[in-house]
Structures are given as C-alpha cells and as structure tokens.
Amino acid sequence: MPGIDECLLEAMRLPGARGAALVDWTSGLALGTVGEAPGGDHETTAAEAAELARLAAEHGAFTAGTGADGQPPVEDVIVSNRDSYHLLRFVDTSFDSSVFLHLWLGREEGNLALARIRLGEMAARLVLG
C-alpha cells in the first residue's frame, strides 16, 4: 500500500501529468506535492483547489442521493480549460475523509478517462498515517 510520496509519483507517470498534490480540503494545505503547479505555487494551488472541493462536497446539488456511510459524497471533480484538465479525486480515509488527490493533466498528451480510473485506484490504495 503506497504512502503519499509513492502515490504522487505514480500519478506523475500518467500520460500528460504536469503536477500532482494531496490536499486537505478543510484547511487548504498541501500534504504532498510533485511536479509543476499551475501558476508556479503549490500552496496557492492547493488552497484554491480546496475551495472548489469544499464547494462540491458540501452543497446539496452535488451530494443529493448519497448515503451517510462516512464516505465523501462526491467521487471526483473535473475542471477543464483550453490546455489542461484538473482532476480532484476524493480519498476515503478512516478518520474524516477530508483529503483529495489533485492531478494537473495536459489536455493534448493526457487521457482524462484513464487518469480518472487510475487516480481512483490510487486513492483506494493510499495509506495515510
């Protein structure tokens, strides 16, 4: 079972990966980063991505119909722009499930469907502690 660093390095092996981070969405802090950051600053990117994650996870329009089983109500959030994708994958943890993996993926080189599947697999195997 991989830890944070191993998981992020695995994410960077995905085609088109530009950068990756594990972020606590309640505090906006990056728990680990690798590669580039949009705008050049991992901490700013983590804080901004955490705002988006909180919005998706806490608003009823996105969480309707989910059970109260302790898992994050949203699996992932995808934001696209002209040259890249940002994939935020929520991680189910034994404590409070308040972390997500953020993958910054080049649009031309990357495969969004593959990245989504692989990031889900990584999130399921990730060991925090």
N, C-alpha and C positions, 0 to 999 in steps of 0.2 A: 504494500500500500504506500503510495508516494506521499511525501510531505509537500509543503508549499513550493520550495525551490524546484523539486523534481517535476511537479505538476506544471509549473510555469514554463520550464524548459521544454516539456513535452508539447505544450501549446505552441511554442515558437517553432516547432518542427512542422506545423501545419502549413500547407502551401499558401503564400501570401501574408503570413503573420508578420506584423510590424512591431507589435508590443503586446504585453500581457501583464495583468496585475490581479492580485487577490485583494479585495476591498471589503472593509466592514461598512455596511450601508447605514448603520446607525450613527457612527462617528465620522464617516467620510475618510478614514485613514487607510492608506495602502499597507497591507500586511506583508506584501512582497511584490516586486516588480522585475520585469526583464524586457530588454529591447528598447524601442523608442516609445515616446509618449506624444500624443497629439499636442502640438504647441510647445513641446520640449520639456514639460514639467509633470512628472508622475504624480506628485502630491495634488496639484491643481486638478489634473485629470481625474484622480480618484475622488476628490470632493465633488466635482461636477457629476461624475457618473453615479455617485451615491445619491445625489438629489433625484436623479432620474429613476434609480432603483427604488427609492423610498416612495416616489410618486406611484409607480406601478404596483408595488407591494401593498400599499396602504389604502388605495382607492377602490371602492366597491365596483366601479365599472369594469375593472380588470380582474377582480377576485371573486365575482359572483359565481355561485355554483360550486365552490371548492369546499372540501371538508375541513373540519377542525382537528386534523390529525397531527398537528405540530410541524408539518412541512410548509415551506414557503408556498403561498398561494399562487405565485407566478413562477413558471419554469425559466423563461428567459425573455429578454427584451432585445430587439434588433433595431438599430438605427442605421440608416444608410445615407450617404451623401454622394457627391459626384465621383469620388475616387476611392472610397473605402466603406467598410462596414464596422460597426461597433456591436459586438455581441456580449450581452451581460447574462451570465448563467448563474442562477441562484444555487447555493450549495446547502444541502440538508445536513445539519450538524446535530450532535447530541445535546448541545446546550441551547442556543437560541436561534439558529438558522439565520443569522444576520450578515452573512458574507456572500459575496458573489465573485465569480471569475469574469474579468473584462478582457476580451480579446479584440485587438485592433487589427483588422484584416484588410489588405489591399484588394480593391474590387476587381482589378484586372487579373491578378495572379491567383486570387483566393477562390475557394469553393465554399459558399455560405452553408449549403446543406451539409457537406462533410464536416465543416467546422462546428456546426451546431450539434451534430451527432457525437463527434469526438469530445467536445467540451462537456457534454452531458455525461459521457463515460468517465472523463477525468474528475468531474465534480462528485460522481458516485464513489470513486476510489480514494479521493483526497482524505488524508488523515491530518486533522488539526489537533494540536495539543502540545 
